[in-house]
């Protein structure tokens, strides 16, 4: 009751503030929602507005490759929209339910590991209020866990991951559910656990691969450590591993056959303290600024309470170390998707040590415990408080005119239509219309490891018009061309050419939409 009355209530009040419509458009309640959910809208619209056989035919933001993004969560929202649920409710509703499930599962996991409901509430609080020493920079209202000028980049898990990263929000609870069951079963020596139960849990574990691959990878690592500490029951672990591996290999082959042109594994010691990241911060200083006393408390607790015998704490330390040695995605910061798992596990020894200090009879020990708690929660706590100040931090995603233009274009175009437009981060065609574009936002494509250079060159050539443009549009199968402020300013779009050679079918919000006429090639030549 306490965890639901605190963290459950917080998320219940927070989520309706994260996405909402006003008379002037659709708004995001936080900058990371504004940044990431433009892509999630594009993915969800595939399932909302396109025919089922075409869902995975090509990537919504890059026509030249299959749709290989972890799709499950956005598919859920898209299917809700397909049956008539409002887009805000289709996004916010599942996110709220996933957050409440996460709070409950996290509490249960900690209660089992710590043997105490009070310590579980403390560990849950430590997890949600992560952050470094940014609060020491002063009290003007700002984001205290993201201060890149001060080398603070271990951003609060709620503001940087649970809010914007829909896959992670659903993936971690699923993996935590599987992990909790495995810990319970292995703790009883798998007594009474039949092969069908292991197979069913393995099937659930494999499904995490299309929800959040990083959580699937973290779960695989944690299970390997659990097995290493429980070799006496290797047959049960092997059965679970096989039940997970077989469907996982199938899902990998079907949905992740192409992982991008740029490698996803790279030796990168230091993580964001690596010299290539531009900071050049000494690793010891980077760790201190971003984790403060959390890491020293972890080390002391491991030694004091012999957590070196706990497979999950050891696994957490191993994950933490590996994330500072290897880059798991083209975008270096994305290692946080695994660091979050390390932090989740290491909250166990930290909560234990803080409770140990409080249990001592001396007032000084209790004061030290309170001071240490402030140091590990202050930055994250301030950021969580700031998230609720919607009037000050909300950002508009699309204007009312853009929303109406997208709806009008969707009504006039075929679901399989291909659109030539800019790669603007909030391009209404890509995010709202449910139609595929040749080239979406390059920042996302780079993080997926996609080499978009040639397509970018071709997009510029097509928007410039002429016979070469017509030949390329024919090759790509372009049905519509959209010219707006970004196309004119950044891509050199020649609006007059399209006005002379193609039919203007729609305009509004500063954009013009032209239907491509295949006869224009002869006229242009």
Secondary structure, DSSP 8 states (H G I E B T S, - for coil): -HHIIIIIHHHHHHHHHHEEEETTEEEESSHHHHHHHHHHHHHHHHHHHS-GGGTTSSBTTBTTS---S--HHHHHHHHHHHTT--HHHHHHHHHHHHHHHHHHHHHHHHHHHHS-HHHHHHHHHHHHT---SGGGG--SSS-TT-BGGGTB----HIIIIITT-HHHHHHHHHHHHHHHHHHHHHHTTTTT--HHHHHHHHHHHHHGGGT-HHHHHHHHHHHHHHHHT-GGGHHHHHHHHHHHHHHHHHHHHHH-S---SS-S-EE-TTGGGSGGGT----HHHHHHHHHTHHHHHHHHHHHHHTGGG-HHHHHHHHHHHHHTTEE-SSSGGGGHHHHHHHHHHHHHHHHHHHHHHHHSSSHHHHHHHHHHHHHHHHHHHHHHHHHT-HHHH-EEEEEHHHHHHHHHHHHHS-TT-EEE----TT-HHHHHS--EESB--HHHHHHTT---HHHHHHHHHHHT-SHHHHHHHHHHT--EEEE-HHHHHHS---HHHHHHHSEEEEEETTEEEEE--TTHHHHH-
